[in-house]
Each structure stands twice: as C-alpha cells, then as structure tokens.
Amino acid sequence: MMSGFRTYDGFRTYDETDAPEAARPMLAAAKKRMGFVTTLNGVMAESPELLAGYNALAEQFGKSSLPLAAKQVVLITASVENGCEYCVAAHSTLALRARVPAEVVQALRAGQPIADQALEAVRRLTQAVVERRGWVAEAEIEAFLAAGHTRRHVLDVVLGVGMKTLSNYTNHIAHTPLDPAWADQQWKRERQAG
C-alpha cells in the first residue's frame, strides 16, 4: 500500500509509520496478521476510535456462535445490501480462502438464494436486518429458527451487520481504493436509476 494515498474528498490511507499515534499499533498488528495494511484500515486510522471499534467488533464477531460459513454469508450479504464494492470483494476473497464453496459466494454476490437451507436462512435474515434497519418480522425470525438456528444466532447476525455498517459506510464516504489482494473478486454494485 502506498502511504498517504489520497481518496475521495481528501481522506487518505495511512500505514503503521505515518498514522495518528493511537492508530499505529493497530495498523502494525494488522500488517503482522495479514501481511499488509488494508486500505480500509488505513482510511479508518484517521479516527483511531473508529479503527478500534471496528477491530473490536470484528474480533467479537469472529468469536460468535455462528459457523464459519454463516459468518461469511453475513459479511458478504450485508456488504451487497449496502452496495459496498470494497467489502464485497474483500469478503468474497476471504470466504473462498475459508473454503466456502464458489457457488455460494457467487450467489451471495448476485443477491441470489443459496441451495444450503441453513445458509440461505442466514442470507435472508441478514438481508432483512439491513433492508429493514432491524425491524424484522416475527415470521422471518421463526423461519430462521426453523432452519436450525438459535436466538443467539439472530443476535450474532446483528453483530455482523453492525460491523459491516462501520466499514461499508466508511468506504462509501472515503471511496476507499481496492487492495490488490481483493482485485480478483472485484464487484460493482448496480446503480439505481434516478
């Protein structure tokens, strides 16, 4: 990543050497964990509190009771629903690395149903949470539970959506450039007329 790269409206990406002091240890840890500082983290570093909050939510979502594939479904679905090109590409790459089947990832990217009923229930609930800002119908919760999930899983979906809201909205505002690591899974949202 090029330190100091300018994004939309003057937002910039930082790295572990030039970020605000409070963000530097978080960026250094990210670089050690991933091998590079993502442009998302580099942009978030402008507000060390945002970066810390996002990292904390990501850590807790990683510990949540949802199975690994279901977590990826939440992250991609929320990003598709929010139209976040950066996060769809990043999470598609990470889902494929986590051995989520390619056909599942492709369906999620297209906003299409998944053949696996348990994962489809996660996709539908995530979509409903984002679209309706949490005002999900009782019947949808019951359908999610009937697919083998628990009430704890419902709240874990909310956690994942909250995590993605922070990154999706940051990317919308800053027009965060896509990292080369995610380029193979580049995704473009469909533009709405009007």
Secondary structure by P-SEA (a helix, b strand, c coil): ccccccccccbbbbccccccccaaaaaaaaaaacccccaaaaaacccaaaaaaaaaaaaaaaaccccaaaaaaaaaaaaaaaccaaaaaaaaaaaaaacccaaaaaaaaaccccccaaaaaaaaaaaaaaaacccccaaaaaaaaaacccaaaaaaaaaaaaaaaaaaaaaaaacccccccccccccccccccc
